[in-house]
Amino acid sequence: MTVNKPLYISFLWHMHQPWYIWDEQGESAMPWVRLHSLKDYYDMPRIVEETGFPATFNYVPSLLKQIELLAEGNTTDPYWEAIIPEMDEMDEVRLNMVVSRLFEVNYERFIKTSPRYMDLNIRRGKSNDWRMFESKDIRDIQVHFLLAWMGESFREMPEVKKLIIKDENYSIQEKRFLIELAQQRLKQIIPYLKKLWDENKIELTFSPYFHPIIPLLCDVSLARKALPSTTLPNKQFIYPADAMRQIQMGKDYFNKTFGRNPQGIWPPEGSVADEIVPMFIEADTKYFFTDEDILKKSLELSYGQYRDLTPQKLYTPYSIFRGKQRLSVFFRDKKLSDKIGFEYYKWDVEEAVNDFINSLMRIRDALPHDDKDYIISIILDGENAWEYYEHNGKPFLTMLYTKLLEHPDIVPITFQEYLSNHTDFPPLDRLAPGSWINGDFTTWCGSPEKNRAWELLSEARSYFQMNSDAIEPELKQKIIHYISVAEGSDWFWWFGDTNYTPYIEYFDTLFRHQIRRIYELMDETPPRELEEPVHIIEHPAEPIRNPIQFMKPSLEGKATTYFEWSSAGFYRASGFRGTMHTAKPFIIQRLFFGFDIDNLYFRIDSKNPLIEFMKKGGNFSIEFMKPVRMELKIFYNSDTEKIQWDLLEINDEEKVIEDADIEVVCEQICEMRSPFAVLSAQQNDIIRLVLYVKENSFLEQRFPGGGQYIEITVPSPDFEDSMWYV
């Protein structure tokens, strides 16, 4: 019996971002791969190399592929396009990006600590009006944003330190210097990881290519098996071949990029089930990881009764046998992993490190003094926590790694190294379905929005399945790309109420874009449902102003006098374009609305003449949801060379309403009139509507953005009297 034997500890840092690129390469909707490359993807393994600490890094293949595309210059994003040019080289859209987006940094660490950045932030206020800034202000915003996202390996450079201290009045040359540093870093990351892995200074594991929830791809009903109260989507999704393909694609990418096979796999979100174990074996992986909540459920499933999760049970790997094949599985210490991810940034560095080590010693004291070498698995996100830490977490990690290496009773080790010296693990007969979040799949399935996303995906996937035999191999691979991207976990993560992001419109639009492309590549019109956001906002959009009196504008298709629409209400375009052209202006800039006692009036404003847009295949569609379902389609008839409209009543089928007394005129702007009676709207009824902008059948813009809608109350004869103020 061994007394005071050492305690093994192993870290897995999981690096992941969703696929932000609209297609296989080209424009990216979001900047986070580039920005975390500057801050985390190089610096995290660099701290390991500097301290000599053995650690395992899990880089999702689709993340590495995006880094590769960025390094080659084969993708860009609207943020980067707002950083490179000077003020006099930018249009209004890019200037708006600078003022509205280039303050998206940690406020406490990077804005509050800089007098200049703080002043610029105060000056922009809530209006985000670029007209309040001069050229030097715009450049200072750009530079401060870059500096805030640079990791410590940059910030320790004398040239960069000098710029941080300078704080204001940056030159064009200084900005270009930082841009060049950023470009160089993108090219360094993958070769650096390969070098460290080849030198056995780190261990690399992988995940399925686009980070899908593997059990749910095999059978979405496993969500109910993990939690019986889960509401399942109305359409089944059962594609184990897709799950296997994602795993194999991930492994193939590692082989091609690093020239060797990773032995371990991190199932996205620690999501596992018995059904996926044969897939890991088929991919020739040797070990995988999940959460301690899954161990609790698996022990009960294996032994037929509840068993307490003692330290002895948690801090040992298990063997899972399928035939003659064996897999090892490590179970994550939830409390200690989450302390690093969510708690320690609030602490003094030394106190946090000491607390962590003291926790390890308490665990060691609670373990039996037997012949086993127990191991604590620390597994967590490797990128998102550090902006909350002082100096991007480097002081904390450096001290933690150093003290763990120096401690006489702790042995830091990689999972691979531990397995090379230990093989005798207790068997685990069954692996319960679930993830590292609550031990179930409710983060990705079960709510109305998440289920609707699964249903949209299922319809597209089954349509492809039915028609795949007739599709050429090269085209089939392109379609599979979009299917695989849409199977990623992040879309489902953000839908519903379980998680919040201010970028929900981006994720929503990206998800529906992938599915829309599946149909388009098969020369099929995408279902109408893909025009509507998956994300639901249960309230109408707020107008910039409301109507204040009755009006009767002349309909000429051009702005005449200010007073003609001065009593109308209006909405301004906001949110996210429905296409990949995120750096281009909205087609509809403003929508005015007003009325007299009998008629509803609309005016659509654009930056460019709307008649030109319509002649090129553009059209408008106003969908009325209340008081009855109707659709007003407005388009240019090239045969008659005139604007034409159709009004459809939508019940079980669409029916054209003949001789409706509607007027539409489109030239520079588009103006229209519809009697309330045509819309079946009476006094005090609510008219609910959404405006769609399409070009050649492709949805370009939804107005208002997101899942919101416009509501207009039909006025009563005393409307004007009620609007008087004292």
DAKA-V979492 format. One record per residue. RES is the residue in three letters. PSI is psi in degrees with one decimal (none if undefined). OMEGA is omega as a letter, one per 30 degrees, with the letter a starting at -180 (999 if undefined). D_FIRST is the distance of its C-alpha to the first C-alpha in whole Angstrom. Layout:
# DAKA-V979492
RES & PSI & OMEGA & D_FIRST
RES & PSI & OMEGA & D_FIRST
This chain:
# DAKA-V979492
MET & 131.3 & a & 0
THR & 132.8 & l & 4
VAL & 141.7 & l & 7
ASN & 36.8 & l & 10
LYS & 159.1 & a & 10
PRO & 159.0 & l & 13
LEU & 126.8 & l & 15
TYR & 145.9 & l & 17
ILE & 138.8 & a & 21
SER & 138.9 & a & 24
PHE & 137.8 & l & 28
LEU & 118.9 & l & 30
TRP & 117.6 & a & 34
HIS & 121.6 & a & 36
MET & 122.0 & a & 40
HIS & 138.9 & l & 43
GLN & 148.1 & l & 46
PRO & 170.4 & l & 49
TRP & 102.8 & a & 52
TYR & -10.0 & a & 54
ILE & 135.1 & a & 57
TRP & -39.7 & a & 60
ASP & -150.8 & a & 60
GLU & -24.4 & l & 58
GLN & 176.4 & a & 59
GLY & -146.2 & a & 62
GLU & 138.4 & l & 62
SER & 142.0 & a & 59
ALA & -28.2 & a & 59
MET & 157.0 & a & 56
PRO & 4.5 & a & 55
TRP & -26.3 & l & 51
VAL & -47.8 & l & 50
ARG & -46.7 & a & 52
LEU & -41.5 & l & 51
HIS & -22.1 & l & 48
SER & -36.9 & l & 48
LEU & -28.8 & a & 49
LYS & -34.5 & a & 47
ASP & -43.7 & a & 43
TYR & -23.0 & l & 43
TYR & -42.3 & a & 43
ASP & -35.6 & a & 42
MET & -51.4 & l & 39
PRO & -25.7 & l & 38
ARG & -40.1 & l & 39
ILE & -36.9 & l & 37
VAL & -44.4 & l & 34
GLU & -41.6 & a & 36
GLU & -36.0 & a & 37
THR & -14.8 & a & 33
GLY & 22.6 & a & 32
PHE & 132.3 & l & 29
PRO & 120.2 & a & 28
ALA & 158.0 & l & 30
THR & 135.8 & l & 31
PHE & 133.9 & l & 35
ASN & 106.2 & l & 36
TYR & 121.7 & l & 40
VAL & 131.8 & a & 42
PRO & -40.5 & a & 44
SER & -26.9 & l & 47
LEU & -49.0 & l & 47
LEU & -37.6 & l & 46
LYS & -38.6 & l & 50
GLN & -38.1 & l & 51
ILE & -42.3 & l & 50
GLU & -45.7 & a & 52
LEU & -39.1 & l & 55
LEU & -43.1 & a & 55
ALA & -34.6 & a & 55
GLU & -6.6 & a & 58
GLY & 20.1 & a & 60
ASN & 6.1 & l & 60
THR & 154.6 & l & 59
THR & -178.0 & a & 60
ASP & 161.6 & a & 60
PRO & -31.0 & l & 63
TYR & -48.2 & a & 61
TRP & -37.2 & l & 61
GLU & -16.8 & l & 65
ALA & -6.2 & l & 65
ILE & -39.7 & a & 63
ILE & -49.3 & a & 65
PRO & 165.4 & l & 69
GLU & 168.4 & a & 71
MET & -43.0 & a & 73
ASP & -3.6 & l & 76
GLU & 0.3 & a & 74
MET & 146.8 & l & 73
ASP & -179.5 & a & 74
GLU & -35.2 & a & 74
VAL & -46.0 & a & 71
ARG & -35.2 & l & 69
LEU & -38.6 & l & 70
ASN & -37.2 & l & 69
MET & -43.3 & a & 66
VAL & -49.9 & a & 65
VAL & -32.8 & a & 66
SER & -26.8 & a & 64
ARG & -24.4 & a & 61
LEU & 24.1 & l & 60
PHE & 12.1 & a & 59
GLU & 70.9 & l & 56
VAL & 170.0 & l & 54
ASN & 118.6 & a & 51
TYR & -48.0 & a & 54
GLU & -39.6 & a & 52
ARG & -32.2 & a & 51
PHE & -24.5 & l & 54
ILE & -50.1 & a & 57
LYS & -28.7 & a & 57
THR & -6.1 & a & 56
SER & 113.0 & l & 59
PRO & -40.4 & a & 62
ARG & -49.0 & a & 64
TYR & -38.7 & l & 62
MET & -43.8 & l & 62
ASP & -43.5 & l & 66
LEU & -37.7 & l & 66
ASN & -42.6 & l & 64
ILE & -41.1 & a & 66
ARG & -37.1 & a & 69
ARG & -26.1 & l & 68
GLY & -140.0 & l & 67
LYS & -9.6 & a & 67
SER & -26.8 & a & 70
ASN & 42.3 & a & 69
ASP & 113.6 & a & 72
TRP & -18.3 & a & 72
ARG & -11.5 & l & 76
MET & -2.6 & a & 74
PHE & 148.8 & l & 73
GLU & 175.7 & a & 74
SER & -43.1 & a & 73
LYS & -30.6 & l & 71
ASP & -45.3 & l & 70
ILE & -43.2 & l & 69
ARG & -38.5 & l & 67
ASP & -37.2 & l & 65
ILE & -46.8 & a & 64
GLN & -46.0 & a & 63
VAL & -42.0 & a & 61
HIS & -36.9 & l & 59
PHE & -45.8 & l & 58
LEU & -45.6 & a & 57
LEU & -39.0 & a & 55
ALA & -31.4 & a & 53
TRP & 2.7 & l & 52
MET & 135.1 & l & 51
GLY & 175.7 & a & 47
GLU & -26.8 & l & 46
SER & -28.9 & l & 46
PHE & -47.4 & a & 50
ARG & -18.3 & l & 50
GLU & -10.2 & l & 49
MET & 135.5 & a & 52
PRO & -40.2 & a & 55
GLU & -38.0 & a & 58
VAL & -40.0 & l & 56
LYS & -42.0 & a & 55
LYS & -40.0 & l & 59
LEU & -37.2 & l & 60
ILE & -43.8 & a & 57
ILE & -38.9 & a & 59
LYS & -48.8 & l & 62
ASP & -23.5 & a & 62
GLU & 170.1 & l & 65
ASN & 47.7 & l & 68
TYR & 146.7 & l & 66
SER & 165.8 & l & 68
ILE & -39.9 & a & 69
GLN & -37.9 & l & 67
GLU & -39.5 & l & 64
LYS & -43.7 & a & 64
ARG & -33.3 & l & 64
PHE & -45.0 & l & 61
LEU & -38.6 & l & 59
ILE & -42.3 & l & 60
GLU & -39.7 & l & 59
LEU & -44.1 & a & 56
ALA & -41.9 & l & 55
GLN & -39.7 & l & 56
GLN & -41.0 & a & 54
ARG & -40.0 & l & 51
LEU & -35.7 & a & 52
LYS & -18.6 & a & 52
GLN & -25.8 & a & 49
ILE & -56.7 & a & 46
ILE & -44.6 & l & 46
PRO & -35.9 & l & 46
TYR & -42.9 & l & 44
LEU & -41.9 & l & 41
LYS & -42.8 & l & 41
LYS & -48.3 & a & 41
LEU & -37.9 & l & 38
TRP & -43.3 & l & 36
ASP & -32.3 & a & 38
GLU & 6.3 & l & 36
ASN & 30.5 & l & 33
LYS & -19.0 & l & 33
ILE & 165.3 & l & 33
GLU & 139.0 & l & 32
LEU & 135.4 & l & 35
THR & 174.4 & a & 35
PHE & 172.0 & l & 38
SER & 163.3 & l & 39
PRO & 147.8 & a & 42
TYR & -54.7 & a & 45
PHE & 20.4 & l & 47
HIS & 51.2 & l & 44
PRO & 161.5 & l & 45
ILE & 97.7 & a & 43
ILE & -46.7 & l & 42
PRO & -36.0 & a & 42
LEU & -26.9 & l & 45
LEU & -37.4 & l & 47
CYS & -43.4 & a & 45
ASP & 109.6 & a & 47
VAL & -20.4 & l & 48
SER & -9.2 & l & 47
LEU & -18.9 & l & 43
ALA & -37.0 & l & 44
ARG & -32.4 & l & 45
LYS & -35.1 & l & 42
ALA & -33.6 & l & 40
LEU & 104.1 & a & 42
PRO & -23.6 & a & 45
SER & -1.5 & a & 47
THR & 133.1 & l & 47
THR & 122.9 & a & 51
LEU & 156.5 & l & 51
PRO & 156.9 & l & 54
ASN & -17.5 & l & 57
LYS & 134.9 & l & 57
GLN & 150.5 & l & 54
PHE & 106.3 & a & 52
ILE & 90.0 & a & 50
TYR & 71.9 & l & 50
PRO & -27.4 & l & 47
ALA & -34.6 & l & 48
ASP & -40.7 & l & 49
ALA & -45.7 & a & 45
MET & -38.8 & l & 44
ARG & -42.6 & l & 47
GLN & -40.1 & l & 46
ILE & -47.8 & a & 42
GLN & -37.8 & l & 44
MET & -41.2 & l & 46
GLY & -44.8 & a & 43
LYS & -40.1 & l & 42
ASP & -38.5 & l & 45
TYR & -42.0 & l & 46
PHE & -42.1 & l & 43
ASN & -46.3 & a & 43
LYS & -39.8 & a & 47
THR & -39.5 & a & 46
PHE & -8.4 & l & 43
GLY & 21.0 & l & 43
ARG & 162.6 & a & 40
ASN & 128.9 & l & 38
PRO & 141.0 & a & 36
GLN & -24.6 & a & 32
GLY & 153.8 & l & 32
ILE & 133.1 & l & 34
TRP & 107.8 & l & 34
PRO & 128.8 & a & 36
PRO & 131.4 & a & 39
GLU & 23.6 & a & 38
GLY & 25.2 & a & 35
SER & 122.5 & a & 37
VAL & 170.8 & l & 36
ALA & 159.4 & l & 36
ASP & -36.2 & a & 36
GLU & -21.7 & a & 39
ILE & -7.6 & a & 38
VAL & -45.0 & l & 35
PRO & -28.3 & l & 37
MET & -40.0 & l & 39
PHE & -40.4 & l & 36
ILE & -43.3 & a & 35
GLU & -33.0 & l & 39
ALA & 3.8 & l & 39
ASP & 34.3 & l & 36
THR & 154.4 & a & 34
LYS & -24.1 & a & 30
TYR & 158.2 & l & 29
PHE & 178.5 & a & 30
PHE & 152.2 & l & 29
THR & -163.8 & a & 30
ASP & 160.3 & a & 30
GLU & -28.1 & l & 27
ASP & -34.6 & l & 30
ILE & -35.4 & l & 31
LEU & -42.7 & l & 27
LYS & -50.6 & a & 28
LYS & -35.9 & a & 31
SER & -38.7 & l & 29
LEU & -41.0 & l & 27
GLU & -41.1 & l & 29
LEU & -36.9 & a & 32
SER & -38.4 & a & 29
TYR & -2.3 & l & 28
GLY & 7.9 & l & 31
GLN & 157.4 & a & 30
TYR & 137.8 & l & 29
ARG & 134.7 & l & 26
ASP & 141.9 & l & 24
LEU & 85.4 & a & 23
THR & 160.6 & l & 20
PRO & -37.4 & l & 18
GLN & -37.7 & a & 15
LYS & -38.1 & a & 19
LEU & -38.7 & a & 21
TYR & 36.7 & l & 18
THR & 141.2 & l & 18
PRO & 165.2 & l & 20
TYR & 158.0 & l & 22
SER & 133.9 & l & 24
ILE & 121.8 & a & 27
PHE & 134.0 & l & 29
ARG & 104.2 & a & 33
GLY & -128.5 & l & 34
LYS & 1.0 & a & 32
GLN & 145.4 & a & 32
ARG & 137.3 & l & 28
LEU & 144.7 & l & 28
SER & 144.7 & a & 25
VAL & 132.9 & l & 26
PHE & 141.7 & a & 25
PHE & 128.4 & a & 25
ARG & 137.5 & l & 27
ASP & 106.7 & a & 26
LYS & -46.9 & a & 29
LYS & -49.5 & a & 29
LEU & -39.4 & l & 28
SER & -44.2 & a & 30
ASP & -28.0 & l & 33
LYS & -41.4 & l & 33
ILE & -42.8 & a & 34
GLY & -33.2 & a & 36
PHE & -9.1 & a & 38
GLU & -47.6 & a & 37
TYR & -19.3 & l & 36
TYR & -20.4 & l & 40
LYS & -12.3 & a & 41
TRP & 161.4 & l & 39
ASP & 141.0 & a & 39
VAL & -51.0 & a & 37
GLU & -38.5 & l & 35
GLU & -39.6 & l & 34
ALA & -45.7 & l & 33
VAL & -43.7 & l & 31
ASN & -38.3 & l & 29
ASP & -42.2 & l & 29
PHE & -47.3 & a & 27
ILE & -39.5 & l & 24
ASN & -35.8 & l & 24
SER & -40.6 & l & 24
LEU & -39.6 & a & 21
MET & -35.3 & l & 19
ARG & -38.5 & l & 20
ILE & -45.3 & a & 18
ARG & -41.4 & l & 15
ASP & -27.0 & a & 15
ALA & -11.9 & a & 15
LEU & 150.0 & l & 13
PRO & 149.6 & l & 10
HIS & 74.2 & a & 6
ASP & -163.3 & a & 5
ASP & 0.8 & a & 6
LYS & 146.7 & l & 10
ASP & 100.9 & a & 12
TYR & 150.6 & a & 14
ILE & 135.1 & l & 18
ILE & 126.0 & a & 21
SER & 114.0 & l & 24
ILE & 112.8 & a & 27
ILE & 123.2 & a & 30
LEU & 173.0 & l & 34
ASP & 136.1 & a & 37
GLY & 9.7 & a & 38
GLU & -35.2 & a & 41
ASN & -19.1 & a & 43
ALA & -26.4 & a & 41
TRP & -22.3 & l & 42
GLU & -17.5 & l & 45
TYR & -17.2 & a & 44
TYR & 153.9 & l & 42
GLU & 133.0 & l & 44
HIS & 46.2 & l & 45
ASN & 26.7 & l & 43
GLY & -2.0 & a & 40
LYS & -44.8 & l & 40
PRO & -40.9 & l & 39
PHE & -51.8 & a & 36
LEU & -39.8 & a & 34
THR & -46.1 & l & 35
MET & -41.0 & l & 33
LEU & -50.4 & a & 30
TYR & -44.9 & a & 30
THR & -46.3 & a & 30
LYS & -34.6 & l & 27
LEU & -40.6 & l & 25
LEU & -34.2 & a & 25
GLU & -16.3 & a & 25
HIS & 131.1 & a & 22
PRO & -18.5 & a & 19
ASP & 8.9 & a & 17
ILE & 134.5 & l & 18
VAL & 98.5 & l & 19
PRO & 140.6 & a & 22
ILE & 152.7 & l & 23
THR & 158.2 & l & 25
PHE & -40.4 & a & 25
GLN & -43.0 & a & 26
GLU & -39.7 & l & 24
TYR & -43.9 & a & 21
LEU & -28.4 & l & 22
SER & -18.3 & a & 23
ASN & -4.9 & a & 19
HIS & 131.4 & a & 18
THR & -15.0 & a & 19
ASP & 87.4 & a & 17
PHE & 152.5 & l & 18
PRO & 146.5 & a & 19
PRO & 148.6 & l & 23
LEU & 110.2 & a & 25
ASP & -36.5 & a & 28
ARG & 144.5 & l & 31
LEU & 110.8 & a & 32
ALA & 144.8 & l & 34
PRO & 142.0 & l & 37
GLY & -178.7 & a & 37
SER & -177.0 & l & 36
TRP & 2.5 & l & 35
ILE & 104.6 & l & 37
ASN & 8.6 & l & 37
GLY & 18.0 & l & 36
ASP & -167.7 & a & 39
PHE & 18.3 & a & 42
THR & -17.3 & l & 45
THR & -21.4 & a & 45
TRP & -6.0 & a & 46
CYS & 142.0 & l & 48
GLY & -34.6 & l & 50
SER & 160.7 & a & 52
PRO & -42.5 & a & 56
GLU & -43.3 & l & 56
LYS & -43.2 & a & 53
ASN & -36.5 & l & 54
ARG & -38.4 & l & 57
ALA & -43.4 & l & 56
TRP & -38.1 & a & 54
GLU & -41.9 & l & 57
LEU & -42.5 & l & 59
LEU & -42.9 & a & 56
SER & -42.2 & l & 57
GLU & -44.5 & a & 60
ALA & -41.6 & a & 60
ARG & -42.4 & a & 58
SER & -33.8 & l & 59
TYR & -42.7 & l & 63
PHE & -42.0 & a & 61
GLN & -42.6 & a & 60
MET & -26.4 & a & 63
ASN & 3.0 & a & 65
SER & -29.7 & a & 63
ASP & -26.5 & a & 64
ALA & 2.5 & a & 67
ILE & 135.6 & l & 66
GLU & 146.2 & a & 66
PRO & -42.3 & a & 62
GLU & -43.5 & l & 63
LEU & -37.3 & l & 64
LYS & -40.4 & l & 61
GLN & -36.3 & l & 58
LYS & -42.9 & a & 60
ILE & -40.8 & l & 60
ILE & -33.5 & l & 56
HIS & -48.6 & a & 55
TYR & -37.0 & l & 57
ILE & -46.8 & a & 55
SER & -40.3 & l & 52
VAL & -44.2 & a & 52
ALA & -20.1 & l & 53
GLU & -6.2 & a & 50
GLY & 154.6 & a & 48
SER & -28.1 & a & 46
ASP & -35.0 & a & 48
TRP & -47.2 & a & 51
PHE & -31.7 & l & 50
TRP & -45.5 & a & 48
TRP & -22.1 & l & 51
PHE & 148.7 & l & 53
GLY & -166.7 & a & 53
ASP & 0.6 & a & 52
THR & -30.1 & a & 48
ASN & 149.1 & a & 48
TYR & 139.4 & l & 51
THR & 138.6 & l & 53
PRO & -6.8 & a & 56
TYR & 25.2 & a & 56
ILE & -35.1 & l & 56
GLU & -35.6 & l & 60
TYR & -50.4 & a & 58
PHE & -41.7 & l & 56
ASP & -48.7 & a & 58
THR & -40.9 & l & 61
LEU & -43.7 & a & 58
PHE & -48.9 & a & 57
ARG & -28.8 & l & 60
HIS & -44.3 & a & 61
GLN & -44.8 & a & 59
ILE & -38.0 & l & 60
ARG & -39.2 & a & 64
ARG & -30.3 & l & 63
ILE & -46.7 & a & 62
TYR & -44.2 & a & 65
GLU & -38.9 & l & 68
LEU & -18.3 & l & 66
MET & 15.7 & l & 67
ASP & 37.1 & l & 71
GLU & 138.2 & l & 70
THR & 125.2 & a & 71
PRO & 145.8 & l & 68
PRO & 147.0 & a & 68
ARG & -30.3 & a & 69
GLU & -25.7 & a & 66
LEU & -10.4 & l & 65
GLU & -22.6 & a & 67
GLU & 136.2 & l & 66
PRO & 145.5 & l & 63
VAL & -39.2 & a & 60
HIS & 127.4 & a & 59
ILE & 128.7 & l & 61
ILE & 117.2 & a & 63
GLU & 38.6 & l & 64
HIS & 154.2 & l & 67
PRO & 155.9 & l & 70
ALA & 145.3 & l & 70
GLU & 126.8 & l & 72
PRO & 157.6 & l & 75
ILE & -38.0 & l & 76
ARG & 159.2 & l & 79
ASN & 158.6 & l & 81
PRO & 148.9 & l & 85
ILE & -13.4 & l & 87
GLN & 167.8 & l & 90
PHE & 155.0 & a & 92
MET & 158.6 & l & 93
LYS & 81.3 & a & 95
PRO & 152.9 & l & 94
SER & 141.7 & a & 96
LEU & 100.0 & a & 94
GLU & -8.1 & a & 95
GLY & 16.6 & l & 91
LYS & 150.9 & l & 91
ALA & 120.2 & a & 91
THR & -87.4 & l & 94
THR & 155.2 & l & 94
TYR & -37.3 & a & 91
PHE & -20.0 & a & 93
GLU & -37.6 & a & 93
TRP & 15.4 & a & 89
SER & -23.6 & l & 89
SER & -0.9 & a & 89
ALA & 162.2 & l & 86
GLY & 165.1 & l & 82
PHE & 157.4 & l & 80
TYR & 148.1 & l & 76
ARG & 142.8 & l & 75
ALA & 138.5 & l & 72
SER & 174.9 & l & 69
GLY & -138.2 & a & 65
PHE & 131.1 & l & 65
ARG & 150.1 & a & 67
GLY & 7.8 & a & 66
THR & -177.0 & a & 66
MET & -11.1 & a & 65
HIS & 67.8 & a & 67
THR & -16.4 & a & 66
ALA & 8.1 & l & 67
LYS & 154.5 & a & 71
PRO & 156.3 & l & 73
PHE & 144.6 & l & 73
ILE & -49.3 & l & 76
ILE & 119.7 & l & 77
GLN & -43.2 & a & 77
ARG & 150.4 & l & 78
LEU & 114.2 & l & 80
PHE & 148.2 & l & 82
PHE & 142.6 & l & 83
GLY & -174.3 & a & 86
PHE & 158.7 & l & 89
ASP & -166.4 & a & 92
ILE & -22.0 & a & 93
ASP & -19.7 & a & 93
ASN & 150.2 & l & 91
LEU & 134.5 & a & 88
TYR & 142.2 & l & 88
PHE & 149.6 & l & 85
ARG & 125.7 & a & 85
ILE & 122.4 & l & 82
ASP & 142.4 & l & 82
SER & 163.6 & l & 81
LYS & -32.6 & a & 81
ASN & 161.3 & a & 83
PRO & 125.5 & a & 86
LEU & -28.8 & l & 84
ILE & -33.2 & l & 87
GLU & -41.1 & l & 86
PHE & -41.5 & a & 82
MET & -33.0 & l & 84
LYS & -23.3 & l & 86
LYS & 12.4 & l & 83
GLY & 3.1 & l & 81
GLY & 149.3 & l & 80
ASN & 162.4 & l & 81
PHE & 148.0 & l & 80
SER & 118.1 & l & 79
ILE & 116.2 & l & 79
GLU & 117.1 & l & 77
PHE & 123.1 & a & 78
MET & -24.9 & l & 75
LYS & 150.3 & g & 77
PRO & -19.0 & l & 80
VAL & 158.9 & a & 80
ARG & 120.6 & l & 78
MET & 163.4 & l & 80
GLU & 127.7 & l & 80
LEU & 113.9 & a & 83
LYS & 128.4 & a & 82
ILE & 124.7 & a & 84
PHE & 169.0 & l & 85
TYR & 125.5 & l & 87
ASN & 108.7 & a & 90
SER & -21.6 & l & 90
ASP & -45.0 & a & 93
THR & -10.8 & a & 95
GLU & 39.9 & l & 94
LYS & 159.0 & l & 93
ILE & 136.2 & a & 90
GLN & 155.0 & l & 90
TRP & 152.1 & l & 88
ASP & 136.7 & l & 87
LEU & 123.2 & a & 86
LEU & 135.9 & l & 83
GLU & 129.9 & a & 83
ILE & 109.6 & l & 79
ASN & -122.9 & l & 78
ASP & -23.2 & l & 77
GLU & 166.3 & a & 79
GLU & 134.9 & a & 81
LYS & 125.7 & l & 84
VAL & 130.7 & l & 87
ILE & 116.0 & a & 89
GLU & 147.9 & l & 92
ASP & 31.3 & l & 95
ALA & 134.3 & a & 92
ASP & 73.5 & a & 94
ILE & 140.8 & l & 92
GLU & 136.6 & l & 92
VAL & 128.0 & l & 90
VAL & 125.9 & a & 91
CYS & 123.3 & l & 89
GLU & -105.9 & l & 90
GLN & -46.2 & l & 88
ILE & 177.0 & l & 87
CYS & 125.7 & l & 86
GLU & 145.3 & a & 88
MET & 156.8 & l & 89
ARG & 135.9 & l & 90
SER & 127.6 & l & 89
PRO & 143.0 & l & 91
PHE & -34.2 & a & 89
ALA & -34.8 & l & 90
VAL & -31.8 & a & 89
LEU & 7.5 & a & 86
SER & 35.4 & a & 86
ALA & 130.3 & l & 85
GLN & 172.7 & a & 87
GLN & 130.0 & l & 88
ASN & 0.1 & l & 84
ASP & 153.8 & l & 82
ILE & 126.5 & l & 79
ILE & 120.6 & l & 79
ARG & 132.6 & a & 76
LEU & 161.6 & l & 76
VAL & 141.6 & l & 74
LEU & 129.2 & l & 76
TYR & 141.9 & l & 74
VAL & 125.6 & a & 75
LYS & 153.3 & l & 75
GLU & 116.3 & a & 76
ASN & 47.5 & l & 77
SER & -0.2 & l & 75
PHE & 128.6 & a & 72
LEU & 118.4 & l & 71
GLU & -33.8 & a & 71
GLN & 140.5 & l & 71
ARG & 132.0 & a & 70
PHE & 117.2 & g & 72
PRO & 170.3 & a & 71
GLY & 172.5 & l & 67
GLY & -148.8 & a & 64
GLY & 19.6 & a & 64
GLN & 174.8 & a & 67
TYR & 168.6 & l & 71
ILE & 135.6 & l & 74
GLU & 131.3 & l & 76
ILE & 129.9 & l & 80
THR & 127.9 & l & 81
VAL & 125.6 & a & 85
PRO & 153.8 & l & 87
SER & 166.8 & a & 90
PRO & -26.4 & a & 93
ASP & 20.5 & a & 92
PHE & -47.3 & a & 90
GLU & -38.1 & l & 91
ASP & -37.1 & a & 92
SER & -16.1 & a & 89
MET & -2.3 & l & 88
TRP & 140.4 & l & 90
TYR & 154.8 & l & 88
VAL & none & 999 & 90
